Amino acid sequence: MAKSLDIVFPLYPSVSYLDFMGPQAVFGLLPGARQIFASVGGQPISEGALTLNPLTRLEEVERCDVLCVPGGAVARAVGDHVFMDSLRRLASTARFVTSVCTGSILLGAAGLLKGRRAASHWSAREQLSLFGAIPDAGRVVRDGHILTGGGVTAGIDFALTLAAELADPVVAQSIQLLLEYAPAPPFNAGRPELVSQEILGRLSSIIQGLGFDMAAELVVMEKAAADFRAGRA
């Protein structure tokens, strides 16, 4: 493993904290790791009552060894040219280009997943094909130097997988032990095909309560896909 390791998390409004909090807990235990949390203009990023501030100015980060893009409601980020240009620039310097949850949609919209297999949250997975990627239902998917994690909680699995690559499997397993990552979910309800219509209906009401407009997100994705096909991405 290199003596120093710069890991950049590009953050944006409506990012999901859990998408990067799991990975940062793992990466922070790697020898020589320096984690950089950055946003356009260094603007504070909030989720609920929690605000991250100060943050590094994303456009001033020159390079990284690992680019880790978390997910969330990504429409606003897709429309931010400074953010998307920063993803492309940093990806060109990185040893590993990675994402968690719908962060892979951002990688796709940036033109970084053409012909690559990639994971995402189940609700957005098929949108990857809009950007020339190959949707994969795996929890952690690797295609060359690109590693993508599925929805939200897959971030820890992804981070441990990458930790084994950046250091070695013994280090990764030691970190897993320290974190006592031994998942035993109380319900077998982590995939839509495993649950009842009643649960799916309840999920819809929860999403609406969060103020998430899936239809609006899809409109933005379709426009971004059109730009991608026209070579403007």
URHULIN-V583335 format. One record per residue. N is the residue number from 1. RES is the residue in three letters. SS is DSSP state (H for helix, E for strand, L for the rest). OMEGA is omega in degrees with one decimal (NA if undefined). Layout:
# URHULIN-V583335
n=N res=RES ss=SS omega=OMEGA
n=N res=RES ss=SS omega=OMEGA
This chain:
# URHULIN-V583335
n=1 res=MET ss=L omega=178.7
n=2 res=ALA ss=L omega=-179.6
n=3 res=LYS ss=L omega=177.6
n=4 res=SER ss=L omega=-175.0
n=5 res=LEU ss=E omega=-179.7
n=6 res=ASP ss=E omega=-179.7
n=7 res=ILE ss=E omega=-176.0
n=8 res=VAL ss=E omega=173.0
n=9 res=PHE ss=E omega=176.1
n=10 res=PRO ss=E omega=-176.1
n=11 res=LEU ss=E omega=-173.5
n=12 res=TYR ss=L omega=177.7
n=13 res=PRO ss=L omega=-179.7
n=14 res=SER ss=L omega=172.4
n=15 res=VAL ss=E omega=176.6
n=16 res=SER ss=L omega=-178.1
n=17 res=TYR ss=H omega=-175.3
n=18 res=LEU ss=H omega=179.7
n=19 res=ASP ss=H omega=180.0
n=20 res=PHE ss=H omega=179.0
n=21 res=MET ss=H omega=175.8
n=22 res=GLY ss=H omega=178.2
n=23 res=PRO ss=H omega=-177.7
n=24 res=GLN ss=H omega=176.7
n=25 res=ALA ss=H omega=177.7
n=26 res=VAL ss=H omega=-175.5
n=27 res=PHE ss=H omega=-179.7
n=28 res=GLY ss=L omega=179.7
n=29 res=LEU ss=L omega=177.1
n=30 res=LEU ss=L omega=178.1
n=31 res=PRO ss=L omega=175.7
n=32 res=GLY ss=L omega=-176.8
n=33 res=ALA ss=E omega=172.0
n=34 res=ARG ss=E omega=-177.5
n=35 res=GLN ss=E omega=-176.8
n=36 res=ILE ss=E omega=178.8
n=37 res=PHE ss=E omega=-169.2
n=38 res=ALA ss=E omega=175.4
n=39 res=SER ss=E omega=178.4
n=40 res=VAL ss=H omega=-179.6
n=41 res=GLY ss=H omega=-177.0
n=42 res=GLY ss=H omega=-176.3
n=43 res=GLN ss=L omega=176.0
n=44 res=PRO ss=L omega=178.8
n=45 res=ILE ss=E omega=-176.1
n=46 res=SER ss=E omega=167.2
n=47 res=GLU ss=E omega=-175.7
n=48 res=GLY ss=L omega=-177.9
n=49 res=ALA ss=L omega=-176.1
n=50 res=LEU ss=E omega=179.2
n=51 res=THR ss=E omega=174.6
n=52 res=LEU ss=E omega=-177.5
n=53 res=ASN ss=L omega=3.6
n=54 res=PRO ss=L omega=174.5
n=55 res=LEU ss=L omega=176.6
n=56 res=THR ss=E omega=175.6
n=57 res=ARG ss=E omega=-175.3
n=58 res=LEU ss=H omega=-176.7
n=59 res=GLU ss=H omega=179.4
n=60 res=GLU ss=H omega=176.1
n=61 res=VAL ss=L omega=-171.5
n=62 res=GLU ss=L omega=-174.3
n=63 res=ARG ss=L omega=173.8
n=64 res=CYS ss=L omega=172.4
n=65 res=ASP ss=L omega=178.3
n=66 res=VAL ss=E omega=172.0
n=67 res=LEU ss=E omega=-177.6
n=68 res=CYS ss=E omega=-174.7
n=69 res=VAL ss=E omega=177.4
n=70 res=PRO ss=L omega=-179.1
n=71 res=GLY ss=L omega=-176.7
n=72 res=GLY ss=E omega=170.1
n=73 res=ALA ss=L omega=-163.7
n=74 res=VAL ss=L omega=-173.1
n=75 res=ALA ss=H omega=-177.6
n=76 res=ARG ss=H omega=179.7
n=77 res=ALA ss=H omega=178.8
n=78 res=VAL ss=H omega=-179.3
n=79 res=GLY ss=L omega=-179.5
n=80 res=ASP ss=L omega=-174.8
n=81 res=HIS ss=H omega=178.1
n=82 res=VAL ss=H omega=179.0
n=83 res=PHE ss=H omega=-176.8
n=84 res=MET ss=H omega=176.9
n=85 res=ASP ss=H omega=178.2
n=86 res=SER ss=H omega=176.3
n=87 res=LEU ss=H omega=-178.6
n=88 res=ARG ss=H omega=-178.3
n=89 res=ARG ss=H omega=-178.5
n=90 res=LEU ss=H omega=178.1
n=91 res=ALA ss=H omega=-179.4
n=92 res=SER ss=L omega=-179.5
n=93 res=THR ss=L omega=-167.2
n=94 res=ALA ss=L omega=171.3
n=95 res=ARG ss=L omega=176.9
n=96 res=PHE ss=E omega=174.2
n=97 res=VAL ss=E omega=-169.3
n=98 res=THR ss=E omega=177.6
n=99 res=SER ss=E omega=173.1
n=100 res=VAL ss=E omega=175.7
n=101 res=CYS ss=L omega=-177.4
n=102 res=THR ss=L omega=171.4
n=103 res=GLY ss=H omega=178.2
n=104 res=SER ss=H omega=175.5
n=105 res=ILE ss=H omega=177.7
n=106 res=LEU ss=H omega=175.7
n=107 res=LEU ss=H omega=178.9
n=108 res=GLY ss=H omega=-179.6
n=109 res=ALA ss=H omega=177.1
n=110 res=ALA ss=L omega=178.7
n=111 res=GLY ss=L omega=-173.2
n=112 res=LEU ss=L omega=-175.7
n=113 res=LEU ss=L omega=-178.7
n=114 res=LYS ss=L omega=177.9
n=115 res=GLY ss=L omega=-177.3
n=116 res=ARG ss=L omega=170.2
n=117 res=ARG ss=E omega=-178.6
n=118 res=ALA ss=E omega=176.8
n=119 res=ALA ss=L omega=174.9
n=120 res=SER ss=L omega=171.3
n=121 res=HIS ss=L omega=-175.0
n=122 res=TRP ss=L omega=-176.6
n=123 res=SER ss=L omega=-176.5
n=124 res=ALA ss=L omega=-171.0
n=125 res=ARG ss=H omega=-175.6
n=126 res=GLU ss=H omega=177.3
n=127 res=GLN ss=H omega=178.9
n=128 res=LEU ss=H omega=-178.9
n=129 res=SER ss=H omega=176.6
n=130 res=LEU ss=H omega=-176.1
n=131 res=PHE ss=H omega=174.9
n=132 res=GLY ss=L omega=178.2
n=133 res=ALA ss=L omega=178.9
n=134 res=ILE ss=E omega=-178.4
n=135 res=PRO ss=E omega=-179.5
n=136 res=ASP ss=L omega=-176.7
n=137 res=ALA ss=L omega=-179.3
n=138 res=GLY ss=L omega=177.6
n=139 res=ARG ss=L omega=172.3
n=140 res=VAL ss=E omega=-176.3
n=141 res=VAL ss=E omega=176.7
n=142 res=ARG ss=E omega=173.9
n=143 res=ASP ss=E omega=-175.3
n=144 res=GLY ss=L omega=-178.5
n=145 res=HIS ss=L omega=-179.2
n=146 res=ILE ss=E omega=176.6
n=147 res=LEU ss=E omega=178.9
n=148 res=THR ss=E omega=176.8
n=149 res=GLY ss=E omega=177.3
n=150 res=GLY ss=L omega=-173.0
n=151 res=GLY ss=L omega=167.4
n=152 res=VAL ss=L omega=-172.9
n=153 res=THR ss=L omega=176.4
n=154 res=ALA ss=H omega=179.9
n=155 res=GLY ss=H omega=179.5
n=156 res=ILE ss=H omega=176.8
n=157 res=ASP ss=H omega=179.0
n=158 res=PHE ss=H omega=-176.1
n=159 res=ALA ss=H omega=177.4
n=160 res=LEU ss=H omega=176.4
n=161 res=THR ss=H omega=-179.7
n=162 res=LEU ss=H omega=178.2
n=163 res=ALA ss=H omega=178.2
n=164 res=ALA ss=H omega=178.8
n=165 res=GLU ss=H omega=-177.4
n=166 res=LEU ss=H omega=179.2
n=167 res=ALA ss=L omega=172.2
n=168 res=ASP ss=L omega=-176.3
n=169 res=PRO ss=H omega=179.5
n=170 res=VAL ss=H omega=177.4
n=171 res=VAL ss=H omega=-178.7
n=172 res=ALA ss=H omega=-179.5
n=173 res=GLN ss=H omega=176.3
n=174 res=SER ss=H omega=176.5
n=175 res=ILE ss=H omega=178.4
n=176 res=GLN ss=H omega=179.5
n=177 res=LEU ss=H omega=179.2
n=178 res=LEU ss=H omega=179.8
n=179 res=LEU ss=L omega=-174.3
n=180 res=GLU ss=L omega=178.3
n=181 res=TYR ss=L omega=-179.8
n=182 res=ALA ss=L omega=-170.2
n=183 res=PRO ss=L omega=175.5
n=184 res=ALA ss=L omega=-173.7
n=185 res=PRO ss=L omega=-178.4
n=186 res=PRO ss=L omega=-179.0
n=187 res=PHE ss=L omega=174.1
n=188 res=ASN ss=L omega=-172.3
n=189 res=ALA ss=L omega=-175.2
n=190 res=GLY ss=L omega=178.6
n=191 res=ARG ss=L omega=-176.5
n=192 res=PRO ss=H omega=-178.9
n=193 res=GLU ss=H omega=-177.8
n=194 res=LEU ss=H omega=-171.5
n=195 res=VAL ss=L omega=-178.7
n=196 res=SER ss=L omega=176.2
n=197 res=GLN ss=H omega=178.7
n=198 res=GLU ss=H omega=179.8
n=199 res=ILE ss=H omega=177.5
n=200 res=LEU ss=H omega=177.9
n=201 res=GLY ss=H omega=177.9
n=202 res=ARG ss=H omega=177.8
n=203 res=LEU ss=H omega=179.8
n=204 res=SER ss=H omega=-179.9
n=205 res=SER ss=H omega=177.1
n=206 res=ILE ss=H omega=179.9
n=207 res=ILE ss=H omega=178.8
n=208 res=GLN ss=H omega=179.1
n=209 res=GLY ss=H omega=178.0
n=210 res=LEU ss=L omega=-179.4
n=211 res=GLY ss=L omega=-178.9
n=212 res=PHE ss=L omega=-178.6
n=213 res=ASP ss=L omega=-176.3
n=214 res=MET ss=H omega=179.8
n=215 res=ALA ss=H omega=179.0
n=216 res=ALA ss=H omega=177.2
n=217 res=GLU ss=H omega=-177.8
n=218 res=LEU ss=H omega=177.3
n=219 res=VAL ss=H omega=179.5
n=220 res=VAL ss=H omega=179.7
n=221 res=MET ss=H omega=-179.7
n=222 res=GLU ss=H omega=177.0
n=223 res=LYS ss=H omega=178.6
n=224 res=ALA ss=H omega=178.1
n=225 res=ALA ss=H omega=177.1
n=226 res=ALA ss=H omega=176.6
n=227 res=ASP ss=H omega=179.1
n=228 res=PHE ss=H omega=-178.4
n=229 res=ARG ss=H omega=180.0
n=230 res=ALA ss=L omega=178.4
n=231 res=GLY ss=L omega=-179.3
n=232 res=ARG ss=L omega=-179.9
n=233 res=ALA ss=L omega=NA
